[in-house]
Amino acid sequence: MNCLLEVKDIKKNFKNVQVLKGINLQIHKGEVISIIGPSGSGKSTFLRCLNLLEIPQSGSIAFNGETIFNLDNNSNEVEEILNKIAIETDKVKLKKLNKSLNKAMKKEAKIALKKSVELEKSINAYREKVGMVFQHFNIFKNLSVIENITLAPTLLNKLTEEEAKKQAYELLKRVNLLDKADVPIKGLSGGQQQRLAIIRTLAINPNIILFDEPTSALDPEMVKEVLNVIKELANSGMTLVIVTHEMGFAREVSDRIIFMDNGVIEEMGTPSDIFNFPKSKRLQEFLNAVL
């Protein structure tokens, strides 16, 4: 099975709290993985690290065998050096550095800046391949439905405006929103907004889509329509990673399920393994509480 995305020893701290304590995972092309676990277990933080919306303290991320991000423990030299020389928002203006900095420090700063720029370019290119759908939609409320879908493909020069519109109409039809193409966002229900968020992500043609609790902000009657869209994507062979509290949905749609607790992967297996034969006591307690 082709490994599309691999993470090794991903750790993430927020101030003095270690949220992720060394996550290792391979995600294969066409695979659907659901991540379950209690609140505060690190699920959403891990997803954001996968997309590098959060930068890990250490670990590595490889996409299609190519290393995108790699930091050894406590070796975030770009961040450390930039902080040390007090470069704030405009990192490019090295000439504004305090004259008291010695030549060696300035040389370090230039090296760090070059690495920072290269890393930023690499991350931006990577994010085009790893789409993300958020809990609270994150769509542009000042734009119409069609404008939300066409914006990224045209800005990224992936499609002409005409091609982007054609694709947008096809995607809207796919999720039964074709009649809403020119409607302002305030005219959409929560379920419709989340469906729009999904096809907006599809519009950049990603290789994998990450879903961060895509139904948790929805009224119960809107949940089904969003889950049906995700099921269709799963059935089409799209690679998906889904943080969810919908246990029945996770059981139905997933190839593998990951149970996270306290910043680690406590247990991982097929839906049958996880729901019928849980091994860890913590997973057993979690399932007894939510099922």
Secondary structure, 3 states (H helix, E strand, C coil): CCEEEEEEEEEEEECCEEEEEEEEEEEECCCEEEEECCCCCCHHHHHHHHCCCCCCCEEEEEECCEEEEEECCCCCHHHHHHHHCCCCCCCCCHHHCCCCCCHHHHHHHHHHHHHHHHHHHHHHHHHHHEEEECCCCCCCCCCEHHHHHHHHHHHCCCCCHHHHHHHHHHHHHHCCCHHHCCCEHHHCCHHHHHHHHHHHHHCCCCCEEEEECCCCCCCHHHHHHHHHHHHHHHHCCCEEEEECCCHHHHHHHCCEEEEEECCEEEEEECHHHHHHCCCCHHHHHHHHHHC
